[in-house]
Amino acid sequence: MLSLTSIVVSVAFAALVNAANYKRVTCPDGVNTATNEACCPLFTIRDDLQANLFENECGEDVHEVLRLTFHDAIGFSSSGAFSGGGADGSMLIFSDTELAYTENAGMDDPVDALLPFLAKYGANITAGDLIQFAGAVGVSNCPGAPKLSFLVGRTNATAPADDGTVPLPQDSADSILSRMADAGISNAEVIHLLASHSIARSDTLVPGHTDVPFDTTPFTFDPQANLPRGSAQRDWSAVRSEQHGRGGGGLAAARRGRDAAPVGFRAEPGLEDGVRVAVHADQSLMMSNFQSAMAKMAVIGFDSGTFVDCSEVIPDPVAPAESAATFPAGTSSDDLEQACTSAFPSLATASGAATSIPACPDGDTDIDDCPS
C-alpha cells in the first residue's frame, strides 16, 4: 500500500515531467516562442508600436492610447439604455461617428495614431484587440505601472456605440457611477481605474491650456495623482504656464495662479471615499487594483472564456521608485481640501525646492524640447 508521502512524491514528479515535456510554439519569425500560436503576430506589432509610436517611453502617446482603451470599452450597456459592443474597436472602425461625440473630444490623436497600425496588421489583429493591446504595451513604459494582462479574441464592431456612453468629468458622482455600473464596473473599480490619471494629461479640461497634468509626476505611475484633485487642475495649468513663459515655476507658481483654493485633495464624497484614501499611501495596492480593474474593463461586452491569454507578449514595466505617496516639496497636509470622511493617511513631505512638473519624460520642463 502506497504511503501518503509516496503519493505526494509521485504527483510532484509527474508534474515536473509534464512541465519538462511542454513545448512552446515557435513563431514564424524564427525568433520568438509563445504558449499559443495566436500570440505570435503580436510580437511584431508590439515592437512596431514601441519603436514607432511610443518610442519606448511613457510619453504623450501612452497617455492618449490608455485613455482610448476606456473610451472604446465603455461603449456598452447591460440595461440596453445604450447601443454598443464594448471593447470592440468601434472608436477606430466608426471613428467618423464617435469622434463627433462631445465626450470624445481630444480622442482624434490616439485614433489617428492607431489607424495606420490597424491598416498594416488588420489581417492579424482586430480593432478591439489592437486598442487594448496598445494600451497594455504603452503602460509598460511607465515606471511603477503594473504589467497589464492581454487576451486575444475580440470581434470587430459592426456599429458605432451610442453617444452618451462615456461619462463626462463634470457629471455628478451618482451619474458617473450609474453609467459605469451599467457597463459592469463597480464603484470600487471606478476608483481603481482613476489611477490612470497618474500618467495622464489633458488638452480640454482647462480652457486655453494643453498638456495639463493631473499630478506632479505625469510620466510615472504612482499615488501622487491622488493628492491634487478638483480645483488643482487650475493649479497645474498655472504651473505649466509659469514654466513655459518664464523657464521655471512649481507649486508656488500654482498658488499665485489659483482662486484662493489650496493645492490638494478635493472631490465629491461619492467618488473619493475610504477606498480611495487607502490607495493614497500604498503603491503596491494601487498597482494591484489598477491591474485587476483594467483586466475587467478590457473585455467589456465579451465572454472572454474563449479568449487566448497573450499577456506574455507585454513587456515587464520598470519597478516603482517609491512605495508610497508624499506631499510634493513646497506643500504639506495644511494644503489638503478634504471632502471624504475617512481619515487621511499620514504622509511624508518631499525635501528640496518647490516641485517643478516635468513637461517631457526625460524630466525637461520645456515642452518644446520633448520628442515629437
C-alpha positions as CSV (number, residue, x, y, z in Angstrom):
1,M,0.0,0.0,0.0
2,L,1.4,3.4,-1.0
3,S,2.1,5.8,1.7
4,L,0.9,9.4,1.6
5,T,4.5,10.5,1.2
6,S,4.9,8.3,-1.9
7,I,1.8,9.6,-3.5
8,V,2.9,13.2,-3.0
9,V,6.3,12.5,-4.4
10,S,4.8,10.7,-7.4
11,V,2.4,13.5,-8.2
12,A,5.2,16.1,-7.9
13,F,7.4,14.0,-10.2
14,A,4.6,13.7,-12.8
15,A,4.0,17.4,-12.7
16,L,7.8,18.0,-13.3
17,V,7.9,15.6,-16.2
18,N,4.8,17.3,-17.8
19,A,6.4,20.7,-17.4
20,A,9.6,19.5,-19.0
21,N,7.7,18.0,-21.9
22,Y,5.6,21.1,-22.5
23,K,6.6,22.7,-25.8
24,R,6.1,26.3,-26.7
25,V,5.1,27.2,-30.2
26,T,7.9,28.6,-32.4
27,C,6.6,31.7,-34.1
28,P,7.0,32.2,-37.9
29,D,9.6,35.0,-37.3
30,G,12.0,32.3,-36.0
31,V,12.9,34.5,-33.0
32,N,10.0,34.3,-30.6
33,T,8.1,31.4,-29.0
34,A,4.7,31.5,-27.4
35,T,2.3,29.4,-25.4
36,N,-0.2,29.7,-28.2
37,E,0.3,30.4,-31.9
38,A,-2.4,33.1,-31.7
39,C,0.1,35.2,-29.8
40,C,2.8,35.1,-32.4
41,P,1.7,38.0,-34.6
42,L,1.7,40.2,-31.5
43,F,5.5,40.3,-31.1
44,T,5.9,42.2,-34.4
45,I,3.1,44.5,-33.6
46,R,4.5,45.2,-30.1
47,D,7.9,46.0,-31.4
48,D,6.5,48.3,-34.1
49,L,4.3,50.1,-31.5
50,Q,7.3,50.5,-29.2
51,A,9.7,51.8,-31.9
52,N,7.4,54.0,-34.0
53,L,4.6,55.2,-31.7
54,F,5.7,55.0,-28.0
55,E,9.4,55.3,-28.6
56,N,9.9,53.1,-25.6
57,E,8.9,55.8,-23.1
58,C,5.9,56.9,-21.0
59,G,5.1,59.9,-23.2
60,E,2.0,61.6,-24.6
61,D,1.1,58.7,-26.9
62,V,1.0,56.4,-24.0
63,H,-1.3,58.8,-22.1
64,E,-3.6,59.1,-25.1
65,V,-3.8,55.4,-26.0
66,L,-4.5,54.5,-22.4
67,R,-7.4,56.9,-22.5
68,L,-8.7,55.3,-25.7
69,T,-8.8,51.9,-24.0
70,F,-11.5,53.3,-21.7
71,H,-13.4,55.3,-24.3
72,D,-13.7,52.3,-26.6
73,A,-14.6,49.7,-23.9
74,I,-17.2,51.8,-22.0
75,G,-19.4,51.8,-25.1
76,F,-21.7,49.1,-23.7
77,S,-24.9,49.0,-21.7
78,S,-26.1,45.9,-19.8
79,S,-29.5,47.5,-19.3
80,G,-30.0,48.3,-23.0
81,A,-30.1,52.0,-22.4
82,F,-27.4,52.5,-25.0
83,S,-26.2,50.5,-28.0
84,G,-22.6,49.5,-28.2
85,G,-20.4,46.4,-28.2
86,G,-17.9,47.4,-25.5
87,A,-14.2,46.8,-26.3
88,D,-14.9,46.1,-29.9
89,G,-12.8,48.7,-31.6
90,S,-15.7,50.9,-32.7
91,M,-13.6,54.0,-31.9
92,L,-11.4,53.0,-34.8
93,I,-13.9,51.4,-37.2
94,F,-16.5,54.1,-36.8
95,S,-14.2,57.0,-35.9
96,D,-16.1,59.5,-38.1
97,T,-19.2,58.9,-36.0
98,E,-17.8,58.5,-32.5
99,L,-15.2,61.3,-32.7
100,A,-18.1,63.7,-33.2
101,Y,-19.4,63.0,-29.7
102,T,-18.7,65.7,-27.1
103,E,-17.2,63.2,-24.6
104,N,-14.7,62.0,-27.1
105,A,-13.1,65.5,-27.5
106,G,-9.3,65.0,-28.0
107,M,-9.6,61.3,-28.9
108,D,-8.7,62.0,-32.5
109,D,-5.0,61.9,-31.7
110,P,-4.9,58.3,-30.4
111,V,-7.3,57.2,-33.1
112,D,-5.2,58.7,-35.8
113,A,-2.1,57.1,-34.2
114,L,-3.5,53.6,-34.2
115,L,-5.4,53.6,-37.6
116,P,-2.2,53.0,-39.6
117,F,-1.3,50.0,-37.4
118,L,-4.8,48.6,-37.9
119,A,-4.4,49.1,-41.7
120,K,-1.0,47.4,-41.5
121,Y,-1.8,44.5,-39.2
122,G,-5.6,44.1,-39.6
123,A,-5.2,40.6,-41.0
124,N,-3.7,39.5,-37.7
125,I,-5.5,41.7,-35.1
126,T,-8.9,43.1,-34.7
127,A,-9.6,46.8,-33.9
128,G,-10.7,46.0,-30.3
129,D,-7.7,43.8,-29.7
130,L,-5.4,46.4,-31.1
131,I,-6.7,49.2,-28.8
132,Q,-6.3,47.1,-25.6
133,F,-3.0,45.6,-26.7
134,A,-1.5,49.0,-27.5
135,G,-2.7,50.3,-24.1
136,A,-1.1,47.4,-22.2
137,V,2.2,47.8,-24.2
138,G,2.2,51.5,-23.8
139,V,1.7,51.4,-20.0
140,S,4.6,49.0,-19.6
141,N,6.8,52.0,-20.4
142,C,5.7,53.9,-17.3
143,P,7.9,53.3,-14.2
144,G,5.7,51.9,-11.4
145,A,2.9,50.6,-13.6
146,P,1.7,47.0,-13.2
147,K,2.0,44.6,-16.0
148,L,-1.4,44.6,-17.6
149,S,-2.9,41.3,-18.9
150,F,-3.9,41.0,-22.6
151,L,-6.3,38.5,-24.1
152,V,-6.9,37.9,-27.8
153,G,-10.4,37.3,-29.2
154,R,-12.5,40.4,-29.5
155,T,-14.5,40.6,-32.7
156,N,-14.7,43.8,-34.8
157,A,-17.5,46.3,-34.1
158,T,-20.4,46.2,-36.6
159,A,-21.9,49.5,-35.5
160,P,-20.8,52.6,-33.5
161,A,-21.5,52.9,-29.8
162,D,-24.2,55.4,-28.9
163,D,-23.5,59.0,-27.9
164,G,-23.5,59.3,-24.1
165,T,-21.8,56.1,-23.1
166,V,-18.7,57.9,-21.9
167,P,-19.3,59.8,-18.6
168,L,-18.1,63.4,-18.6
169,P,-15.8,64.8,-15.9
170,Q,-18.4,67.4,-14.9
171,D,-21.1,64.8,-14.4
172,S,-22.3,64.1,-10.8
173,A,-20.7,61.3,-8.9
174,D,-24.1,59.4,-8.9
175,S,-24.3,59.8,-12.7
176,I,-20.8,58.6,-13.3
177,L,-21.1,55.6,-11.0
178,S,-24.5,54.7,-12.5
179,R,-23.1,54.8,-16.1
180,M,-20.1,52.7,-15.1
181,A,-22.3,50.2,-13.3
182,D,-24.4,49.8,-16.4
183,A,-21.2,48.8,-18.2
184,G,-20.3,46.3,-15.5
185,I,-17.8,48.3,-13.5
186,S,-18.3,48.5,-9.7
187,N,-17.9,51.7,-7.6
188,A,-14.6,50.4,-6.2
189,E,-13.4,49.5,-9.7
190,V,-14.1,53.1,-10.9
191,I,-11.8,54.3,-8.2
192,H,-9.1,51.8,-9.2
193,L,-9.4,52.9,-12.8
194,L,-8.8,56.5,-11.8
195,A,-5.2,55.5,-11.0
196,S,-4.7,56.0,-14.8
197,H,-4.7,59.8,-14.0
198,S,-1.2,59.3,-12.6
199,I,0.1,59.1,-16.2
200,A,-2.4,61.4,-17.8
201,R,-2.6,65.0,-19.2
202,S,-5.5,66.9,-20.6
203,D,-5.9,69.3,-23.5
204,T,-9.5,70.0,-22.9
205,L,-10.3,70.3,-19.1
206,V,-8.7,73.7,-18.7
207,P,-9.7,76.2,-21.4
208,G,-6.7,77.7,-23.1
209,H,-4.2,75.2,-21.7
210,T,-2.8,72.0,-23.2
211,D,-0.8,69.2,-21.7
212,V,-2.2,69.9,-18.3
213,P,-1.0,67.1,-15.9
214,F,-3.1,65.6,-13.1
215,D,-0.1,65.4,-10.7
216,T,3.5,66.4,-10.3
217,T,4.8,63.1,-11.9
218,P,2.9,62.7,-15.1
219,F,5.4,60.2,-16.6
220,T,5.4,57.9,-13.5
221,F,2.6,55.6,-12.3
222,D,2.4,56.4,-8.6
223,P,0.0,57.6,-5.9
224,Q,0.8,61.2,-6.4
225,A,-2.3,61.7,-8.6
226,N,-4.4,61.0,-5.6
227,L,-3.3,64.3,-3.9
228,P,-4.3,67.1,-6.4
229,R,-7.9,66.9,-7.4
230,G,-10.7,69.2,-8.3
231,S,-9.5,72.8,-8.3
232,A,-6.0,71.6,-8.5
233,Q,-6.5,71.3,-12.3
234,R,-6.2,75.1,-12.4
235,D,-3.2,74.9,-10.2
236,W,-1.3,72.6,-12.6
237,S,-2.1,74.7,-15.6
238,A,-0.7,77.7,-13.8
239,V,2.5,75.8,-13.1
240,R,2.7,74.8,-16.8
241,S,2.1,78.4,-17.9
242,E,4.7,79.6,-15.5
243,Q,7.3,77.1,-16.7
244,H,6.7,77.8,-20.3
245,G,6.6,81.5,-20.1
246,R,9.5,82.1,-17.7
247,G,11.5,78.9,-17.7
248,G,10.7,77.9,-14.1
249,G,7.9,77.5,-11.6
250,G,6.5,74.9,-9.4
251,L,3.7,74.7,-6.8
252,A,4.4,78.2,-5.7
253,A,3.5,79.4,-9.1
254,A,0.3,77.4,-8.9
255,R,-0.6,79.2,-5.7
256,R,-0.1,82.5,-7.4
257,G,-2.5,81.5,-10.1
258,R,-5.3,79.9,-8.1
259,D,-8.5,81.4,-6.8
260,A,-7.5,81.1,-3.1
261,A,-8.1,77.4,-3.3
262,P,-5.5,75.2,-1.6
263,V,-3.4,72.7,-3.6
264,G,-4.6,69.3,-2.6
265,F,-7.2,66.6,-2.4
266,R,-10.7,67.9,-3.3
267,A,-13.5,65.9,-4.8
268,E,-17.1,64.7,-4.2
269,P,-17.5,62.3,-1.3
270,G,-19.5,60.0,-3.7
271,L,-16.3,59.2,-5.5
272,E,-13.5,59.9,-3.1
273,D,-14.4,57.8,0.0
274,G,-12.4,55.4,2.1
275,V,-11.4,53.1,-0.7
276,R,-9.6,55.9,-2.4
277,V,-7.8,57.0,0.7
278,A,-6.4,53.5,1.1
279,V,-4.7,53.9,-2.3
280,H,-3.0,57.2,-1.3
281,A,-0.2,55.7,0.7
282,D,0.2,52.3,-1.0
283,Q,1.9,51.9,-4.4
284,S,1.5,48.1,-4.4
285,L,-2.2,48.3,-3.6
286,M,-2.7,50.9,-6.4
287,M,-0.9,48.7,-8.9
288,S,-2.8,45.6,-8.0
289,N,-6.2,47.3,-8.0
290,F,-5.5,49.0,-11.3
291,Q,-4.3,45.8,-12.9
292,S,-7.5,43.9,-12.0
293,A,-9.8,46.7,-12.9
294,M,-8.2,47.1,-16.3
295,A,-8.4,43.4,-17.0
296,K,-12.2,43.6,-16.4
297,M,-12.7,46.8,-18.4
298,A,-10.7,45.4,-21.3
299,V,-13.2,42.7,-22.1
300,I,-16.4,44.6,-21.5
301,G,-19.1,43.3,-23.9
302,F,-17.4,40.0,-24.4
303,D,-17.4,36.5,-22.9
304,S,-13.6,36.1,-22.5
305,G,-13.8,32.4,-21.6
306,T,-12.8,31.5,-25.2
307,F,-10.1,34.2,-25.5
308,V,-6.4,33.4,-25.6
309,D,-4.1,34.8,-22.9
310,C,-1.2,36.5,-24.6
311,S,0.0,38.5,-21.6
312,E,3.5,37.1,-22.1
313,V,3.9,39.5,-25.0
314,I,3.5,42.5,-22.8
315,P,6.9,43.9,-21.6
316,D,7.7,43.9,-17.9
317,P,7.4,47.5,-16.6
318,V,10.1,49.3,-14.7
319,A,9.7,48.8,-10.9
320,P,8.4,51.8,-8.9
321,A,10.9,54.2,-7.5
322,E,8.9,54.8,-4.3
323,S,6.5,52.7,-2.3
324,A,4.2,55.5,-1.0
325,A,2.8,58.9,-1.9
326,T,4.4,62.0,-0.5
327,F,3.4,65.6,-0.3
328,P,5.4,67.4,-3.1
329,A,8.1,69.7,-1.9
330,G,6.7,73.0,-1.0
331,T,3.3,71.6,0.2
332,S,2.1,69.8,3.3
333,S,-1.1,68.4,4.9
334,D,-2.2,72.0,5.5
335,D,-2.9,72.2,1.8
336,L,-5.5,69.5,1.8
337,E,-9.0,70.3,1.0
338,Q,-10.6,67.0,2.0
339,A,-14.2,66.1,1.2
340,C,-14.3,62.5,2.3
341,T,-15.0,61.5,5.9
342,S,-12.2,58.8,6.3
343,A,-9.0,59.8,8.0
344,F,-6.3,60.9,5.5
345,P,-3.1,58.9,5.7
346,S,-0.1,60.4,7.3
347,L,2.4,61.2,4.5
348,A,5.9,62.5,4.5
349,T,6.8,65.7,2.5
350,A,9.5,65.5,-0.2
351,S,12.5,67.6,0.6
352,G,14.1,70.2,-1.5
353,A,12.9,73.2,-3.5
354,A,9.3,73.6,-4.6
355,T,8.4,70.9,-7.0
356,S,8.6,71.7,-10.8
357,I,6.5,69.5,-13.0
358,P,8.3,67.9,-16.0
359,A,6.9,68.5,-19.5
360,C,8.8,65.6,-21.0
361,P,9.5,62.0,-20.0
362,D,13.2,62.8,-19.5
363,G,12.4,65.5,-16.9
364,D,12.8,68.5,-19.1
365,T,10.4,71.3,-18.1
366,D,10.2,72.9,-21.6
367,I,7.6,71.1,-23.7
368,D,9.3,72.4,-26.8
369,D,12.2,70.1,-26.0
370,C,10.1,67.0,-25.9
371,P,10.5,64.5,-28.8
372,S,7.8,65.0,-31.4
